[in-house]
Amino acid sequence: MTEDTPKGGKLRVADLSQSAATGFALHPDAAQMKQIATELELDGLRKMRFTGEVTADGTRDWLLTGKIGATVVQPCVVTLKPVTTRIEADVRRLYVPDFTEPQGEEVEMPEDDEMEPLGREIDLNAVMIEALSLALPVYPRADEAKLDETNFTEPGKQAMTDDDAKPFAALAALKAQQRDDD
């Protein structure tokens, strides 16, 4: 990690300045990137950095803004071949002291998903890993990967195709049948 990085990747809220921004820069070393890759189930992780600043937002809240960049390697969802993706994403978190998590079995997600509870420290490593996780491609796909159509059905019956499963396929078939009857 660089000199700009607080020790342990954590900022003590009591040490933050109300009048000036507190900058940070995290550059995980190879061992840390390997650990993050394992945690996020990646095949590889290279060139990772997380930079930004924390500023006062009003009298009690703190705003973290930054950028995360990383090169990730994931398996293709079709071929399982390695897919390399460069990720560049903005990060924004608002830490508020009176934040409460919604309780209950079924709760509505708050509109502001950037709000976080303010504790004694802001864990920049946790924010970095979460931001990377949210920015990862959900279904990485190699350029040459394509899905072939495969049909399964009982013997003696016509297999349902991908076209049959489309929302208006049945309507089109009915319309075609009406034309044939006329």
N, C-alpha and C positions, 0 to 999 in steps of 0.2 A: 504494500500500500504506500502511497506517496506521503510527503510531508504535510500536504493539505488535509490529510485524513486524520480525523480524531482517533485517539488510541482506542482500539477495539471496534471502530466503526460506529461508535455511539456518541451522541451529543447530549450533554447534561443540560436540561432546560434552564436550570438556575444560572448557568454560565453564558447563556445566550444574551446578546445585546438587544435592548429594545429599540435602539436608534440606528443600528447598522446591521447589514446582512452578514450572516456567518456562512462563508463558502466551504465547500467540501469537494473532494475528488477521491473516489475509490477506484483502484486499479487492482483487482484480485490477482494474486500470483498463481502459478500453475497448479499448486496443490489445492488452493481455494477454488479455482475454476473446476477442477476435477470433482471436488466435493459438491459443488453446486450442480454440475452436470448429473451426478449420481442422484441427487435429491430431486431434480426435475426430470429424471429418466431420459436424458439426452445422450446421444452417441458421442458428442463432442461439444466443447465450448472453447472459443478462442477470442482474443482481442476484446475483452470485456472492460467497460468503464462506466462509471456512474458519477456525474458531476452536477453541481447545482448549488443552491443556497437556501438557508432558512431565515425568514424575516418575521418580525412581529406583525400580527394582523389584528389590530385593535389593541386592547390592553391586556387580554389574557390568552388569545389564540396565537398559533404559530403556523406559518405557511411555508411548506417545502415545495420548491420548484426545481426541476432538474431535467437532465437528459440521460437516457441509458442507451448504450450501444454495445452490441455483441454479435459475434458470428457463431451460429449454432448449427449442429449437425444432428438431424433426426432421421429415422427410417421412413421411407416412402410408404404411404398407406396402401399402395397397390403392389409394389414390387419388393419392398423392404430394402431397396438400395439406399445408400446414404444421400440425403438431401441437405445441401448447405444453404443457409439463409442468413442474410445480414439484417439485423434488427436495429432500428433507430426509433426511439419512442420518447415522447415527452412524459414527464412524471409530475404529478401534482397531488399533494396531500395537505389537508387542513387539520391541524391538531387542536381540539377543543377540550377544555377541562371538564365540562359537564355533559360529555357525550355518554349516551346510554344505548346499549345494544337492544334491539327489539327482542321481546320475549314471546314465547308461545310456539305452538306447532306450525301454524300458518301465519306468517307475517308478511306485510308488504315491504318490499325493498325501498329504502329511502331514495328520494330523487338525487340527493347529493352523495354519490358513492366515493367521494374523495375525503370525506370526514373520518377522522380517527380519534380515539380517545387519547388525551394528553396525560402522559405519566411523568416520571422523573427524568426519563431519557427518551430520545428519539433514536431508534435503532436503524441506522442507515443501511446496514447489511440486509436486514429483513425487508426494508422498502425496496432495495435493489433486486433481491431475489423475487419478491412478489411482482414487481414491475416487469421483470424478464418473463416470468411465468405467464402473466396476462398478455404479453406481446407475442408469445410463441405462436406459430401457425398451428391451427388445430388439426388440419389434415394435410401435412406436407406431402407434396407429390413431385416425383421426378418428371422432367420435361417430356421424356419419351413414354411415360406410363399411361396406359389406357386400360379401361375395363372392358373385357369381352363380355358379350351377353351369354349368360348361362341359364338354361331353363330346366326346371325340375317339375315333374308331375307324375301322377299314377300311370301305370301302363294302360294304353288304350285311350287315353284322354289327350286333348290338345293342350300343350303347355302354354301358360300365360307368359306373354312377352312384356318387355319394358313398355312398349307402346300401349299395351292393354291396361297397364296400371296408371296411365296418365288420366287426369281428372275428366277430360272430355272424350276419352276413347270410346266409352260405352255410348255416349250421345252420338258420336260420329257413326258408329256401327249401326245404331238404330235408324239414323237418317239415311244411311246407305241402303239399309234393308227396305225402308219405305219407298225409295226410288226404284229398287228392283221390283217391288210389288206393283208399282204403277206401270 
